Amino acid sequence: MTASQPRTALPTWVDGLWLALCALYILAGVALVPYHGDEPTQIFMGKDTYYVLNGQLDRLYAAPFEALDGDDALEQHLRLINGTLPKSIFGAIGMVMVRSADALSAPWSWGPDWEWNISNGAIAPGDPLLLAARYASALFLAGSVAVLFVIVKTIGGRAPAYLATAYYTLSPAVLINGRRAMMEGPLLFFSLLAVWAALHLLQHRRWLGYVLFGIIGGLTVASKHPGMVTIALLYGALGIITLYQAWQQKNGGYAIRHIWRLFVAGLLTIAVFVAMNPSWWRDPLLAIDLVVQERTHLLEEQTTSLGGTYDLGERTNYFIRQALIAQPMYAEVDFFKPYITEQVAAYEANPWGGIVIGGSPIGAIVLTILAGIGGVMLVYKRTSQATLLLLWALGSIVFVIVSTPLEWQRYYLIAFPALALLASTGLWTPIQAWMGRRA
C-alpha cells in the first residue's frame, strides 16, 4: 500500500452488527451458567417491590435490629447490604409472571446443604423466574458492551473499541457473573454509562449533562454499593480537570461555575440513590449507621472465617490471579463446588463460556505490559477525556487491589472494563505504528 492509496474503512453498520453479535453471545449462555446461592437471595429480596406497590412502606423503613423479629431482621440485613435496583427488577419480573411475594424464592442459607435449601423454597435451577431474572441481568451486561465500545471509540477509534469489547465480552469472569440473577450486570452497565456521561460532560458543559451524570451516578450506586467507587473517581476526576482548565484559562469564574454544577450533580446522585432506597426514607442517619455496621461486620466475619488477608502483597497476588490470569471462578466457597460440578462441566463443554485472555502467569505479564502501554498512550494524548479515563481506570484497579480482602473473582469485576480500555489501547498502538510504516 502506498501513501496515496486510502485505506478502506468498514461501514458504520458493522459496529452495530458486532455489538449485536456480542449481545447474542452473552444471551446464548444464560441458561447454562452454573447456579449460585446468591441468586435465590437476590430474587427473594424482590419482595420489596411488592411491599412498595402494596403501600407497605412500614416494612421497609430502617429500624434498630433489636426491635425486629428473626424474619424481619433477615430481610432488613439483606436490604441494607445489597443494591436496590436489581432486586426491584427481579420483583417486577415476578409480578409480571403472576407470582406472589412468598412464591419468589427463599433466601439461600449457607449453613445447610443443597437439598435442604431447595426443599425449603430456594428457587431451583431451570425455574422460569430464575431464567427471566438472569436474562434481565444479561441484557444489562450486553448494554455495557455497547457503552464500552462507545467509550473506547471516543478516545482511541474503532479498532481498539473492537479489541476492548472482544476482551470484555469473552472474559469468563464477566460472563459468569453478569449472566447470573445478581447485581453485577446492572452494576457494570451503569458504571460504564457513568463513565460515558462524564466524557460527554467534558465535551458539552451544559446543565443537562450535569443532571444526566447525577442521575446515572445514583443508579450506579443503587445497583450495588461498590458502584460508589466508580462515581467517586469520576467526580474527583471531573473536579481536578475543571480546576486545571480554570487555571490554564486564568478564569476563576469558570471554576466556580462548573464546580457548583458538579456539586448539584452530586446532590442529585444522592437524591436518586435515596429515592430508590425506601429503607432510608424515615431515618436516613439510622440507615447509614446500620449499613456501615452491617457491611463492616459482614466483611470482618468473611475475612476471618474464609481466609481473607489484610496484607497488601497478598491482595496484589489475588488481583493477579483473579483479574489478570482470570481462570473462571464458579463458586467462592469450596463446600458449594460439589453441588454444581455437573453444571460446570456442561457449561464448559459449550462455546458460550468465553475465552480466558490472560490464562497463565505469562499471559498476565503480557496483559500488564499492554495495559501499561495503554496508560502511557492516554498520558501522551494530553486531553481532558484521556485524563479522565486514565484516572478512572487506574483508580478502579488500585481500589480493588487495596480494598479486597477475599479472593473472590466477582469483587474484581469493576477492573475488567478498565483493563479492556488500557490493554486494547496498548495493543493497537504498536499495530498502528507497524501499519504506518508499511504505508
N, C-alpha and C positions, 0 to 999 in steps of 0.2 A: 504494500500500500504506500502511495506517495502522499506528500502533504496536500496535494491538490485534489485528492480523492476523498470526498466526505464519507465518514462512516455512516452506515445505515442504522438509524435509531429504531428501536422497537416501537410500534404504535402504542399509544397510551392504554388502549383497551386490554393489552397484555397484562398490565398491572392488575386490573380488575379480575382477569381470569386467574392470575397467580394467587390472589387473595382468596378467591372462591375455592380454588383447589386446596389451599391451606385450611380453610374452614371445613371443607368436606372431609379432609384427612382427620381433623380433630374430632368431628362428629362421628366418623366411622368407628372409632374405638370406644365410644362412650359405654355401650352395653357390656363390653368385655373387661373394662378396667376392674382390677380386684377391689373387693369390698373393704371399707374402712369403718371402724367402730364410731368415728365421729360423724359419719353420715346420718345414722338414725338420730343422733343427738341434735344435729342441726335441724332435721325435719321435725323432731319433737318440739323444738323451740318455735316452729311455725305457729304454735298455738297462740302466740302473742297477737298474730294477725286477727284471729277470731275474737280475742278479748277487745281489741281496738274497735273492730266493726260492730261488735255487740254492745259497745259502750261500757265495758267492764274495766275501765281505766284504773280503778282501785286495786285491781290485781297486778298492775304493772308498776305502780309507784314504789320507789325505793323505801325500804323500812329497815329498822335495826333487825338483825338476824334473830335476836332473842325473842322478838315479837312474832316470829313466823313458825308454823309447824314444819314437819320434815319435807313434805312435797312442795310447799310454797317456798321454803328456803332453798331447795334444789333449783327450782325454776328461777329464783332471783339470782342465785350464784351464776347460773348459765347465762342469764340475761345481762349481767354486769360485765362478764369477762369476754363476751363474744360480740361480733358485729351485728348490726340490726338489719341491714339491707338484705343479705342472703336469706335469713330466716323469714323475713317478710315475704320474699318472693316464693319460698317453699310453702309457706302457709297459704298464700294466694292460689298457688297451684292446687293445693289440697282442697280448697274451697271450690275451685272450678271443677275438680274431679268428684265433687259432692261427697267429701269425707267429713265426718265430724272431727272436732278438735282431738278427741280421745282416740280416733282411728288413724291418726297420722303415723305415730310411732312412739314407742317408749325410748327413753334415752339409753345409750349403751352404758352398762356398768362394767368397769374394768376389773372388778374382783372376780365375779362368777365367770364361767366358761361360755363358749359359743352357744351350746344347746340351751343353757339357762336363759341367755339374753333373747334368743329368737322365740323361745316358748313363752317368755314374759312380755312379748309385744314389740321388741325391736324389729324394725322393718327388714324384711328378708331380701336377699339378693334376687333380682329379677322382678321385684314388685313394680307395677306400673308407676306408682307415685315416686319411687326411688329413681326410676329411669327418667321420668319427666323432670325431676329436680336436677338430675345430672345433666340433661340436655340444656336446661336453663343456664347452669354454670358454664357448660362448654360453649354456649353461644357468647357469653361474656369473654371467654378465653379467645374465641375466634375474632371477636371485635378488637381485642387487644393486639392481635397480629396486625390488623389493618392500621391501628393507630401507630404502632411501632414502625410500620412501613413509611407512614407519612413523616414521622419524626426524623428517621434516618435520611429519607429522601430530601427533607428540608435542609439538612446540614451537609450531606455528602453526595447526594444524587441518587439515581435509580439503582445503579449496580450494587453499592453497599446496602441499599434497602432490601434488595433481593437476598443478599447474603445474610443480613441480620435476621430477617423473618424466617429464612430456611433454618438457621441455627436454633432460633427460638421455638419454631413450630415442631421441630424434630427432637427437641430435648425431652427425654423420657420423664424427667422430674417435673417439667412444666405440664406435660400431657397427663400424667397420673393424677396430679393434684388439681389441675384445672378442670378435669373431666368429672371429678367426684362432686357429690352434693355437699359441698363445703363452702368456705369463704374465699378460697384462692382465686377462682375465676373472676368474680366481681372486683376483688382487690387489685388484680393485675390490670384489668380493663380501666378502672377509674384512676389508678396510679399513673398509667401511661396517658390517659386523657388529660390528667392534670399537667403532665409534662408538656403535652401539645398545647394546652391552653396558655401555659407560661411562655412558650415560644411565640405563640400568636400575640400575646400581650406585648412582647418586646418589639414586634413589628407594628402593632396598632395600639398605641397608648390611649385607648378610649375607655370611658366609663363602662361600656358594655363588656369589654374584655375583662375588666376587674370583677364585675358582677359574675360573669361566666366562670372565671377562675375560682372565685369564692364558693360558688355553688358546687362545682366539681370537687373542690377540696373537702367540703362537708360530706359529700357522697363517698369519697375515698376513705375517710376515717370511719364512716358508718359501715363500710364494707367489712373492715377488720381493723382493730386498733393500731397495728403496726403501720397502717397507711398514714398515720400522723408523721412518721419519719419522712416519707416522701414529701408530704406537704410542708413540713418544717424546712426541709432542704430547699424546696422551691421558693418559699417565702424569703428565706435567707439569701438565696442567690439573686432573686429579684431586687431585694433591698441593697445588696452590695453593688450590683450592676447599676442601679439607679443613682446611688451616691457617686459612683465613679464617673458616670456620664455627666452628672451635675458638676463635678469637679473639673472635668475636661472642658465643659462649656462655661465654667465660672458663673454658674447660674443657680443661685440658692433657691430661687422660686421654683425651678424645675424639681429640685429635690423635695421641697416641702409639698408641692402639689401631688407628686406621684407616691411619695411615702404615705401621705394622708390617704390616697386612694387604696394603697396596699393595706393600710390599717383597716379601712372599711371592708375590704375583701376578707380580711382575717375575721372580722366580726361576723360577716356573712357565713364563713366556713363554720364558725362555732354555732351560729343560729341554725344552720341546716342540720348539723350533727345533733344538736339538742332536739330539734323538731322531730327527728327520726328516732329519738330515744325517749319514749313516754316515761320510762322509769326515772328520768331526770326532772320531770316537769314540776313536781310538787316541792321537792327539796334538793336542788342541784348540788349544794355543798355536801349533803349527806351522800348523794350518789357518787360524787367524786371521791369522797373518803372511802366508801365501800369498794369502789372499783380499784383504787390503789391497794387497799387492804387485801382484796381477793386475788388480784393478779400477783402481788408480791408473795403472798402465802403459797399460791399455786406454783410459781416459778421456784421458790425455795424448796418446796416439797418435791417437785420433779427433779431438781438438780441433786438433791440429797439421795433420793430413792432410786433414780435411774442413771446415776453415774455421770452427772454433769461436771463441769470444771469452771473454775474462775481464773485459770492460767491462760494468759493471752497467747502464748506459744501453742498450746494445745487447741485453743479455739481457732487459731490460724490453720492448724492441721485439719480441723473439722471442715473449714471452708474449702481447703484444697480438695479434700475427699468428696464433699457433697455438692460443690458448685463448679469445680474445675474438672476433676476426674468424673464425677457425677454419674456413677453407676446407679440405676434406679433403686429407690428405697420404697418398698411396697407397704411396710409396716415399721413403726418406730420401736416397738417393744417386742422382744423375742417370743414371748408366750403367745402372741397373736399370729405369728407367722405360720404355724402348722395349720391353722384354720383356713388359710387361703392358698395353700400350696398348689392345689389343682387349678385354682383361678389364675394364679401367676403363670403356671405352665401354659394354660390356654391363651392367655394374653400375649405371652412372648412367642407363641407359635404363629401368630398372625402378623401382618405387615404394619399394623397400626400403632405399635408400641414405641415408635421413634427410633432414633439412632444416637448412641452415646458419642458426642463430638470429642470430648476430652478422652475419656475411657481408660487412661493409664497415666502414670507419672510423666512420661514423655509428652503425651497429648496435653496434659495440664501445663507443662512448660511452654509448649508451642502456643497454646491459647493465651497464656500470660504474656508472652512476648508480643503477640498480635495486639492484645488489649493495650499493652504499653505503647506500642507504635501508634495505635489509635488515639490514645490520650495525648501523645506528643503532637499529633496532627491537629487535634482540637485546639491545643495551645497555640500552634502555628497560625491557625486561621485568624485569631485575634478579633473575633466578632462577639457581640453580646450573646448571640444564640449559642455559639460554640462554648462560651464560658459557662453559661447556664447548664448546658448538657454535661460538661466536664464536672462541675460541682455536684450535680445530681448523681452522676454515675459513680464518681469516686466516693461521694458521701454515702451512697447506698451500700457499696462494697465494704467500706470501713465500718459502717454501723453494724452490718450483720456479723462481721468478724468479732468486733469488740463486745457486742451485746448478747450473743447467742451462746448460752452455756451448755446446750444439749445438741448432740449431733443428729438433729432431725432435719432431713432434707427440705421439707416444706418451709422451714423457717428461713431458708436461704433464697426463696423464690424471687424476692424483690431484687436480687443481684443479677438474675438471668437477663432481663432486658438491658441492664447496664452493660453486662458482658457482651451481649449481642451488638450493641451500638459500638463499643470500643473495638472489639475483635474484627467486626466487619469493616470498620474504617481502617484498621491496621492491615487487614488482608488486602483490601482494594488499593491501598497506597502503592505497594511495590508492583502490583499488576498494572496499575495505571501508568506508572513510570516506565515499565517494560514496553507497554503498548505505545507510549510516546516515542521511545527510542526506535521502535520498529517502524513507526510512521516517518 
